[in-house]
Amino acid sequence: MKKLLACREKPTWRAVLIVLAAGWIAVVGSAPSASAQDGGGVRAGLSANPDQFFIGGHYVTKPLWDRLRFQPTVEAGFGDDRTVVAFGMEFGYWMPISAGWQAYVGGGPAMNLISGNGRNGDDVGPGLNVFAGIGLRSGLFFEMKVGAFDSPDFKLAAGYTFR
């Protein structure tokens, strides 16, 4: 009985991750129909504080207004004796540079699940990200992100959006 009660006291970070992933999928699934979307993609890079390698995915919609796009992300970072799973609800403003290149800037809130490898104290914390990037219209992009609160302080990423 004592073990059963102990399980009810605090959910594991994995349970929280499942709930947040289901919520993120619901938000992405409620986006406009496929004919109005730019597509999903993959990303990977390095972060500082914590010093990690991360991989993840994203989704970029067609412009919601003028050149403003909704682009939620999910990233999992590994290293520095912890694992960080970040869910970002970000908006980006895209600007054409030339026939093949676009630049973008933006930001948004994040929810960060932080698990200390081998340490007690899994944590869920808020974050805020501001980013700038450059990308080819074909889908390849490079991005720099600065974070506040429980988000990593700095990230460099490269990725591809499938169109």
C-alpha positions as CSV (number, residue, x, y, z in Angstrom):
1,M,0.0,0.0,0.0
2,K,2.8,2.4,0.8
3,K,4.4,1.8,-2.6
4,L,1.0,2.6,-4.3
5,L,0.7,5.8,-2.4
6,A,4.3,6.8,-3.2
7,C,3.4,6.5,-7.0
8,R,0.6,8.9,-6.6
9,E,2.7,11.6,-5.0
10,K,4.7,12.8,-8.0
11,P,4.3,11.8,-11.7
12,T,7.5,10.9,-13.5
13,W,8.9,13.1,-16.1
14,R,8.1,10.5,-18.7
15,A,4.4,10.7,-17.8
16,V,4.5,14.5,-18.1
17,L,6.3,14.1,-21.4
18,I,3.5,11.9,-22.8
19,V,0.8,14.3,-21.7
20,L,2.7,17.3,-23.2
21,A,3.5,15.4,-26.4
22,A,-0.2,14.6,-26.8
23,G,-1.0,18.3,-26.3
24,W,1.6,19.3,-28.9
25,I,0.2,16.8,-31.4
26,A,-3.3,18.2,-30.8
27,V,-2.1,21.7,-31.5
28,V,-0.3,20.7,-34.7
29,G,-3.2,18.6,-35.8
30,S,-5.6,21.5,-35.4
31,A,-3.5,23.7,-37.8
32,P,-5.0,24.5,-41.2
33,S,-5.6,21.8,-43.8
34,A,-2.6,20.3,-45.7
35,S,-3.1,22.5,-48.7
36,A,-2.4,25.5,-46.6
37,Q,0.8,24.3,-44.8
38,D,4.4,24.5,-45.6
39,G,5.4,21.3,-43.8
40,G,7.2,19.5,-41.1
41,G,10.9,19.0,-40.8
42,V,13.9,17.9,-38.7
43,R,16.6,19.8,-36.9
44,A,19.8,19.2,-34.9
45,G,22.4,21.2,-33.3
46,L,24.3,22.3,-30.2
47,S,23.3,24.2,-27.1
48,A,25.1,26.1,-24.4
49,N,24.1,26.1,-20.7
50,P,23.4,23.2,-20.7
51,D,26.1,22.1,-23.1
52,Q,24.2,19.5,-25.2
53,F,23.6,18.0,-28.6
54,F,20.0,18.1,-29.6
55,I,17.7,16.7,-32.2
56,G,14.1,17.4,-32.9
57,G,11.3,18.3,-35.3
58,H,9.2,21.3,-36.3
59,Y,6.3,22.3,-38.3
60,V,6.0,25.5,-40.3
61,T,2.6,26.8,-41.5
62,K,1.8,29.0,-44.4
63,P,1.6,32.7,-43.4
64,L,-1.1,33.4,-40.8
65,W,-0.9,37.1,-41.5
66,D,1.4,38.9,-43.9
67,R,4.6,36.9,-43.5
68,L,4.0,35.7,-39.9
69,R,4.1,31.9,-39.5
70,F,3.4,29.5,-36.6
71,Q,6.2,27.0,-36.2
72,P,6.0,24.7,-33.1
73,T,9.1,22.7,-32.3
74,V,10.0,19.8,-30.1
75,E,13.7,19.1,-29.3
76,A,15.5,16.6,-27.1
77,G,18.9,17.6,-25.8
78,F,21.5,15.1,-24.4
79,G,24.6,15.8,-22.4
80,D,25.9,17.8,-19.4
81,D,24.5,15.1,-17.1
82,R,20.9,15.9,-18.0
83,T,18.2,15.4,-20.6
84,V,16.1,18.4,-21.8
85,V,13.0,18.0,-23.8
86,A,11.7,21.3,-25.0
87,F,8.3,22.1,-26.6
88,G,8.3,25.5,-28.3
89,M,5.2,27.4,-29.5
90,E,7.0,29.9,-31.7
91,F,6.1,32.4,-34.4
92,G,8.5,33.6,-37.1
93,Y,8.4,36.5,-39.5
94,W,9.8,35.5,-42.8
95,M,11.5,38.0,-45.2
96,P,12.7,37.2,-48.8
97,I,16.3,38.0,-49.4
98,S,16.7,36.8,-53.0
99,A,15.0,34.3,-55.3
100,G,16.3,31.3,-53.3
101,W,16.9,32.6,-49.8
102,Q,14.7,33.8,-46.9
103,A,15.6,35.2,-43.5
104,Y,13.4,35.0,-40.5
105,V,13.2,36.2,-36.9
106,G,10.8,35.4,-34.1
107,G,10.2,33.9,-30.7
108,G,7.7,32.3,-28.4
109,P,7.2,30.4,-25.1
110,A,8.5,27.0,-24.4
111,M,7.9,24.2,-21.9
112,N,11.0,22.4,-20.8
113,L,11.2,19.0,-19.2
114,I,14.5,18.6,-17.4
115,S,15.8,15.2,-16.1
116,G,19.0,15.0,-14.2
117,N,20.7,11.8,-15.3
118,G,21.3,9.9,-12.1
119,R,20.1,12.8,-9.9
120,N,16.7,13.2,-8.1
121,G,14.7,16.2,-9.2
122,D,13.1,15.9,-12.6
123,D,11.6,19.3,-13.3
124,V,9.2,21.0,-15.7
125,G,9.9,24.7,-16.3
126,P,8.9,27.6,-18.5
127,G,11.1,29.1,-21.2
128,L,11.1,31.9,-23.7
129,N,13.0,31.8,-27.0
130,V,14.1,34.4,-29.5
131,F,15.6,33.3,-32.8
132,A,16.9,34.3,-36.2
133,G,17.6,32.2,-39.2
134,I,18.3,31.9,-42.8
135,G,17.0,29.3,-45.2
136,L,16.7,28.1,-48.8
137,R,13.3,27.9,-50.3
138,S,14.0,24.2,-50.9
139,G,13.9,23.6,-47.1
140,L,17.5,23.7,-45.8
141,F,18.0,26.2,-42.9
142,F,20.4,27.5,-40.3
143,E,19.1,29.0,-37.0
144,M,20.4,30.7,-33.9
145,K,18.3,30.8,-30.8
146,V,18.7,32.6,-27.4
147,G,16.7,31.4,-24.4
148,A,15.5,32.7,-21.1
149,F,14.2,31.1,-17.9
150,D,14.6,27.3,-18.1
151,S,15.4,27.2,-21.8
152,P,19.1,26.7,-22.9
153,D,20.9,30.0,-23.1
154,F,22.0,29.6,-26.7
155,K,21.4,27.2,-29.6
156,L,22.8,26.7,-33.1
157,A,20.8,24.5,-35.3
158,A,20.7,23.2,-38.9
159,G,17.7,21.4,-40.4
160,Y,15.4,20.7,-43.3
161,T,11.7,21.4,-43.8
162,F,10.1,18.9,-46.1
163,R,8.0,20.7,-48.8
